[in-house]
Every structure is written in C-alpha cells, then in structure tokens.
Amino acid sequence: MHLILIDGSGFLHRAFHSAPKNMVRSDGATIGGINSFCSMLWRLCGKFGHATHMAVIGDAGGKTWRHDIDQNYKGNRKPREPELLAQLAMVEGAVRAFGLPFIARAGVEADDLIGTYAAQWPGLTTVVSSDKDLMQLITDRIVQFEPRDERFIRAPEVVAKFGVEPHQMVDYLAMVGDASDNIKGVPSIGEKTASALLAAYGSIDGIYANFEKLNPRQERLFIEHEIQLALAVKLVTLDRDVKGLPDPAGFAWQRDRDYRDLAAYCRSNEMESLARRVEEDWHQ
C-alpha cells in the first residue's frame, strides 16, 4: 500500500505566487492560482498513478495549539492578499472535483495532520511538499517528494542539505529558528554551527550534557536561551497523534477513473485549456 499526502496549502501558495495575476473569470475573480494548483495536481495524479491511496491535506485557518503555547507564533506575517484568500477557499472544491479527499482540522496545522497520517500508515508514504519541517518525518518507509524540482528526499538528501539526519531535524530547526514562523532559536547559532554541534553530540540534550566541551561563547548562548530553545523544540515538533481524523482507508484511489467532473469543474471556472488537457489525457 502506498499513501500520497499532498500539502495542499503549500501547493496553493506556490501556485498563487507563480501564476499570472491577470488570469480572471468573466465575473472578475482571479483564478490564476487555482488554475496552476489544478494543473500541478493533475500532473501529480499522473506521476503517482501506482499509488493506492491519496489525500490532499490543508489548513483550516485561524489559531492552532501552537498559539496557545506561544502567542507570538507566526505573529510577524503579513495579512494574506484577498485574491489568495479567495482562491484558498476554492481548494476544497477543486480537490473534490479530482475525486480526492480534502482533510483539514480547526486548531491543527496541516503539517500535524500529515505527521499523524504518515506515522500511523502501515505502508509506504510519500509526502508531497517543499516544507523542510516535514523532513523530520522521513524514515525507511516515509519519503518526501519535492514538487518544484520533482525529486525525492530521503535521509541522504537531508544529510547533504542540512548536515543532520531526519531524526535530528527538530533539534536543528529549533536551534537555528524560523523567521517565517517567528520562532526564536539560539542567537548566533547558524546552520553550520547547529549541524556541527548535532554531529558531535547527537541532540540538544547531548549538547547540554557536554557543556565543558563547548567554547565559552557557545556555552553562554545555550545557558541564556535555554527556555527559548525548549519552546522552539515544542513549536517545531510535529504532532503525530492527532485524534479523531478520518480513516485513511477511505483515501483509496486509482488513476484510471472518470474525470468528467473535473473537466466540468474546470469549465465552470473558465479554465478551458486545463479542461481540454484533462479530457485528452483521460481518454488516452
């Protein structure tokens, strides 16, 4: 069994920012992002035609449990553009037109839903996302697929890029921090230093257990920011046990199916070129 988990929110954001802004319906609604989203999803359906199960995972919006432990979490982000919000609201309908389930949960981020499904699925899981936070999930049976470069990311690729193993990504991300999420790491501990310390001592706990081996500056930084670092660890750690989610057994999928609903959805949103492509590929 092979489960494909698609980071729907990440997909739409990438599609929105790369799509032409002048693609609009006759009613004036901007549709460039959702058109690109559907095009990308259509290509994925073809690429992973061998998969047995597939779902698109999204963000429900609003605050999550991470805001409960840090009110400043993501507090530096600018409000989303109205055009993006409008197209985010279209994602679920687009996914349903593909015959795929769309899973989102209020108060829980998409990454946590992906983490739960990936951790609990008994077979192979492919996570389709560019998000480095999801690399902590990678194991022998969980791989990540980078849609931008169309390449698979496994443990060797994580080591090559970050200098740490997937199971060390939480500690690595916590130490370097994440400006986009307003997560404060340890000041002046950059990527190279973080990977070197984890290579030497294995984990943050290992670093604190070997204080006498750190240089005085590093020792001071880890002492001064111990509480901040502990909070960062909590924020970057994915919840792999979200309760009450739909059973992934219901995500059964096969490439060879009737896509007339998808073609009709595309035409209803005046995405004629994509509708024709769906019909041509479907009838091959």
Residue, then its C-alpha position, 0 to 999 in steps of 0.5 A: m500500500h502506498l499513501i500520497l499526502i499532498d500539502g495542499s496549502g503549500f501547493l496553493h501558495r506556490a501556485f498563487h505566487s507563480a501564476p499570472k495575476n491577470m488570469v480572471r473569470s468573466d465575473g472578475a475573480t482571479i483564478g490564476g492560482i487555482n488554475s496552476f494548483c489544478s494543473m500541478l495536481w493533475r500532473l501529480c495524479g499522473k506521476f503517482g498513478h501506482a499509488t493506492h491511496m491519496a489525500v490532499i491535506g490543508d489548513a483550516g485557518g485561524k489559531t492552532w495549539r501552537h498559539d496557545i503555547d506561544q502567542n507570538y507564533k507566526g505573529n510577524r506575517k503579513p495579512r494574506e492578499p484577498e485574491l489568495l484568500a479567495q482562491l484558498a477557499m476554492v481548494e476544497g472544491a477543486v480537490r473534490a472535483f479530482g475525486l480526492p479527499f480534502i482533510a483539514r482540522a480547526g486548531v491543527e496545522a496541516d503539517d500535524l495532520i500529515g505527521t499523524y497520517a504518515a506515522q500511523w500508515p502501515g505502508l509506504t508514504t510519500v509526502v508531497s511538499s517543499d516544507k523542510d519541517l516535514m523532513q523530520l518525518i522521513t524514515d525507511r518507509i516515509v519519503q518526501f517528494e519535492p514538487r518544484d524540482e520533482r525529486f525525492i528526499r530521503a535521509p541522504e538528501v537531508v544529510a547533504k542539505f542540512g548536515v543532520e539526519p531526519h531524526q535530528m531535524v527538530d533539534y536543528l530547526a529549533m536551534v537555528g529558528d524560523a523567521s517565517d514562523n517567528i520562532k526564536g532559536v539560539p542567537s548566533i547559532g547558524e546552520k553550520t554551527a547547529s549541524a556541527l554541534l548535532a554531529a558531535y553530540g547527537s541532540i540538544d540534550g547531548i549538547y547540554a550534557n557536554f557543556e565543558k566541551l563547548n567554547p565559552r561563547q557557545e556555552r553562554l548562548f545555550i545557558e541564556h536561551e535555554i527556555q527559548l530553545a525548549l519552546a522552539v523544540k515544542l513549536v517545531t515538533l510535529d504532532r503525530d497523534v492527532k485524534g479523531l481524523p478520518d480513516p485513511a482507508g477511505f483515501a483509496w484511489q486509482r488513476d484510471r477513473d472518470y474525470r468528467d467532473l473535473a473537466a466540468y469543474c474546470r469549465s465552470n471556472e473558465m479554465e478551458s485549456l486545463a479542461r481540454r488537457v484533462e479530457e485528452d489525457w483521460h481518454q488516452 
